Amino acid sequence: FVMPLTKDSQLSLCEQLLLEENGADFVATAKVFLSHAWTYPFLDVLDAVERRFSSSQDPNPVVWFDIFSVSQHKSDERDFTW
């Protein structure tokens, strides 16, 4: 999903959205950090996020999700400790 959308720019999805008209409407300062390990099914992560925030008092929580915030095109250039 992310890589085809950002193929030309090689940016993270968040960085690319900030360059697009109305894209800034979808990028904000996060209060929650979320990372997805590719050894686990992505839909399991989405289910967990939905369960976590379904009873949240914040109707619009902002989450720093690594697959959207970090360029997926350059991730293999960084070592694991990055």
C-alpha positions as CSV (number, residue, x, y, z in Angstrom):
1,F,0.0,0.0,0.0
2,V,2.6,2.6,1.0
3,M,5.4,1.8,-1.4
4,P,3.4,2.2,-4.6
5,L,2.0,5.5,-3.3
6,T,5.5,6.8,-2.5
7,K,7.4,5.2,-5.3
8,D,8.2,8.3,-7.3
9,S,9.1,10.5,-4.3
10,Q,10.9,7.8,-2.2
11,L,9.6,9.8,0.9
12,S,7.6,8.5,3.8
13,L,3.9,8.7,3.4
14,C,3.7,11.5,6.0
15,E,6.4,13.5,4.2
16,Q,4.7,13.0,0.9
17,L,1.3,14.1,2.3
18,L,2.8,17.3,3.6
19,L,3.7,18.2,0.0
20,E,0.2,17.6,-1.3
21,E,-2.8,19.9,-1.3
22,N,-4.8,19.2,1.9
23,G,-2.2,16.5,2.9
24,A,-1.4,18.3,6.1
25,D,-4.9,17.6,7.3
26,F,-3.7,14.0,7.8
27,V,-0.4,14.6,9.6
28,A,-0.1,15.9,13.1
29,T,2.0,15.6,16.2
30,A,1.6,12.1,17.6
31,K,0.9,11.1,21.2
32,V,1.3,7.3,20.6
33,F,4.1,5.3,19.1
34,L,3.3,2.2,17.1
35,S,5.6,-0.1,15.2
36,H,4.8,-3.1,13.0
37,A,7.1,-6.1,12.8
38,W,6.7,-7.8,9.4
39,T,6.9,-11.2,11.1
40,Y,3.3,-10.6,12.3
41,P,0.2,-10.3,10.1
42,F,-0.6,-6.6,9.3
43,L,-4.3,-7.1,9.9
44,D,-3.6,-8.3,13.4
45,V,-1.8,-5.0,14.1
46,L,-4.8,-3.1,12.7
47,D,-7.2,-5.1,14.9
48,A,-5.1,-4.4,18.0
49,V,-5.1,-0.7,17.2
50,E,-8.8,-0.6,16.7
51,R,-9.4,-2.5,20.0
52,R,-7.0,-0.1,21.8
53,F,-8.7,3.1,20.6
54,S,-12.3,1.9,20.4
55,S,-12.9,2.9,24.1
56,S,-10.5,5.9,24.0
57,Q,-11.7,9.2,25.3
58,D,-9.9,10.9,22.4
59,P,-12.1,10.5,19.3
60,N,-9.2,11.3,17.0
61,P,-5.9,9.9,18.5
62,V,-2.8,10.7,16.5
63,V,-0.4,7.7,16.2
64,W,3.2,7.7,15.0
65,F,3.1,4.5,12.9
66,D,6.5,3.5,11.5
67,I,5.2,2.3,8.1
68,F,3.8,5.8,7.5
69,S,6.4,7.9,9.2
70,V,9.6,6.3,7.9
71,S,10.4,5.9,4.2
72,Q,9.8,2.3,3.3
73,H,12.1,2.7,0.3
74,K,15.2,3.5,2.4
75,S,14.5,1.3,5.4
76,D,17.0,-1.4,4.3
77,E,19.8,1.3,4.2
78,R,19.6,1.8,8.0
79,D,21.0,-0.7,10.5
80,F,18.8,-2.3,13.1
81,T,19.9,0.2,15.8
82,W,18.6,3.2,13.9
